[in-house]
Amino acid sequence: MIINRRSLFGVAVATAAGFLSLTSLAAPAVAQEKVTVFAAASMKNALDNANKAWGKEVTVSYAASGALAKQIESGAPADIFISADLDWMKYVSEKKLVKEDTKSNWLGNRLVLVAPKDAAKPVEIKPGFDLASLLKGGKLAMGEPKAVPAGKYGQAALEKLGVWSSVEKSVALADSVRSALAFVSRGEAPYGIVYQTDVTADPGVAMVGKFPEDSHPPIIYPIAILTESKSKDAPAYLEFLKSAKAAPFFEKEGFTVLK
């Protein structure tokens, strides 16, 4: 029997093409097992530890809640959104980008004032406290209020306490709460406003005071599965994060698990 080389080549190409077609069809099913999370930057330490306990593949993008919400609006692929405030969750919710029956208010936090650890002295945060004098011509690091919830809460607190106008021009705006923390840790700002949970993330800073809880809106972290989620594991992962098994990872970092 004589075998034509051209025929053999054609069979080989067809076989390879068929294999590639099957592979391309199978690939999405595998990818759907991974959970992709968009989470507020202040979640990093606690969420990273919780994900290790979850034991399956989780990819997390950490950034300011506003930046993440805008990415979701632009079509960035993700399964779960964790915001550091209610407003940015409301933003994506109103655009029909979350599964409403999965949305809940999950965690709470506190707003604090930090300083470089080697220069930290207690500060009594009360109406009219002289923050401008404490800065001594230096900068006050905090998140950009329009995009970073910690910055929004910080401005609200300083306004309520009657000191915002005295420090407004000294504010060094950061693109996330962790960036504000870094400014203080590197000595670029003598004070910064961050969350209580951020303090343990950097050994170079120390908490010097807590803002009164009634000086700003309640700090609540909502969580939800996104409408365009493709992960089959997303519902189970969400259930895990809200379970008693995962709670200690968040409480250890200073979060309050809301019931």
N, C-alpha and C positions, 0 to 999 in steps of 0.2 A: 504493500500500500504506500503510495507517495503522498507525503504531507506537504502542502504548500506553506512556505514560511510566512507569506503574507496572511494566510488564514490563521496561522498560529498567533501572529501578532495581534490580529483583530480579536481573537478569543481572549488573549491576555488583557488587552485594553478593556474589553467589555467586562471581564471578570473584576478587574481593578476598579472600574467605574461602579460596578454593582456593590463592591465592598465599601467604597467610599460613600455611596448613597446610604447603605445600611448604617455606616458609622455616623454619618451626619444626622440621620434620623434618631439614632440612639443617644447622641450627645446631649440634647436638651433634657432628656429624662434624668440623666446623671446630674446635670447642673441644677435641676430643680430640687435636689436633696439639700443643697447648701442654703443656709439662711444668711441673708445680707441685711445688716442693721445700720441705720443712720441714727447716731446717738449724740446727744449734747456732750461737749468736751469734758464736762465735770463728771461724767459717768465712767471715764476710762478705767481707773483702778478697780472699782467694784465690778464693773461689767466684764473686764478681762478675766478676773478671778472666777466669776460665775460661769463664764463660758468654758473654762477648763473643767468645771464640774459637770457641765452639760455633756461634754465628751464628743460631740459631733462638730462638723465644720461650721464655723460662724465667721463671717467677714464683717468687720465693723469699720465704718467711716465716722471719725470723731471730728466735730467742728461746732461752731456756734449754731444754735437752733435755727436762727434766721437764715443762715447760709444753707443749711440742710433743707429747710422748707422750700427755698427757692430752687434747689437742685431737684427736689421731688417734683415741683411744679413744672420744671423743664424736661421731665421724663427720665431722670436718672433711675436706673433699675435698683430697687430695694424692696425688702419685704416688711420691715418693721421700722417705725419712727418713734424715737424717744426724745421728747422735747423738754427743755428745762423750764418751760412756762406754758400756761394755758393758751396764750395768744397765738403762738406759732402753730400749735396743734389745731386751733380753731381756723387758722389761715388755710391749712391744707384740707381741713374737713369741709370748709365752705366751698372748696373747689372739687369736692367729691373724690378726693384722692385717698381717703381712708375708709376701711370697713367699719361703719359706725357701731356695729354690735360687738366689736373687739376693743373699742376705746374705753380707757378707764384712767382715773387719777391714781397713780401708782406710788410715788415717793414724795417725801417732803424734805426740805433742806433749810439751813440757816445762813444768813448773810453776816459776814465778819470782816473785821479790819485786820490786815496782816502787816508785818514789818520784817526786815532782814533779821534772822535769828540772833545774830551777835549784837543787835542794837534794839532788841525788843523790850519795851516797857509798857505796862498796862495803861490802857486809855479808857476813861469813862465816857462812853458814848451816850450823850443825852442832849436835849434841846439846847442849841446855842454853843455846843462844845467847840473850842478854838482849834479846829483842824488846820486852818491856814497857818497858824503859828507852829504847829507840830511839823508841817512840811518844811519849814525853814528855807523856802525858796525852791524846794525840790518838787517832784511830780507826784501826783496821785494816780496810780495805775488802776484802771477799771475797763471793763468791756464797753464797746461802742453801744450805747443805749438803744439805737435803732435796730440792731441786729443781735446783740448779745443780751440774753435775759438778765444775767448778773449785773450788767451795766445799767439796764433799765431799773432793776430793783435798787441799785446803788444810788442812782440819781433821785429816785422817788424818796428814798430814805433821807438823803441829804437835804432835799427840799422840805420834807416834813419836819426835819430837825432845825431848819432855818440856817443851814450853813452852805448850801449849794452855791449861792452867789459869791461867796468869799473864796471858793476853791475852783470854780468852773474853768478859769483860765489856766489853772495849773494841772488840769487833768490830762493824762497820757492815755489815749484811747487804744484799746487792743482789740484784735479780731476774734478773740475768744477769752473765756475766763482763765484758761491755762496760760495764755500769752500774758495776761495781766499778772498772774502769779510769777511768771518767769522774770518780768521786769523787776519785781521786788527782790526775787532771789539773786539776781545778778547785780543788785545794788544800783540799778538805774532809777529806782523810785524808792523813797523812804517808807511809803505806805501804799497799800493797795486794797481794793474791795473785791473779795472773792466769796465763794461758798465755804462753809465750815468743812465740807468734804474735800476741798482742795488742799487744805493745810497739810494733811498727811502725805500728800503726793510729792512734796518737795521739802527735804530736810533743811533747806536754806532759809526757810521762813518760819515765823511763829505767829500765832493768833494773839492779838493784843486787846481785842474787844469784840463784843457781839452787838449788832444793831438790834434795837428793840423790835420785836416781831410786829408791833402795831405801827412801825414807821414805814412800812412798805406792804404791797399786796402779798398774800400768802405765796410762798415758793412751792409750787406743785409741779411734779414731773408726770405728764400724761404719757401713755404708751398706746400704740394701736398697730394693727396690721394694715398695710397699704392695699389699696384697691387692685393695683397691678401686680401684687405678689405672685410669684411663680413657684415658691417653695412649698412642698408638701409638708415640710417639718415646721413651718412657721407657727401654726396653731399650738403644737406641742411645746415649741420653744417658748412662746408667750406664756403658756400655762406654767412652765418650769420657772420662769423668771418671777412669777407672782406667787410661787409656792413657798411653803415653810422651809423647804430644803435650800432655796436660794436666798431667802431673807437675810441670813447672817452675813453674807458677803457684802450686802448694802448697809446693814446696820453697823458693821465694823468700821466702815468708812465715814460714818456720821449721818447717813440718810435715815429718815423716818419712814417706815413702811406703813402706808395708809391702809386702813381696813375698809 
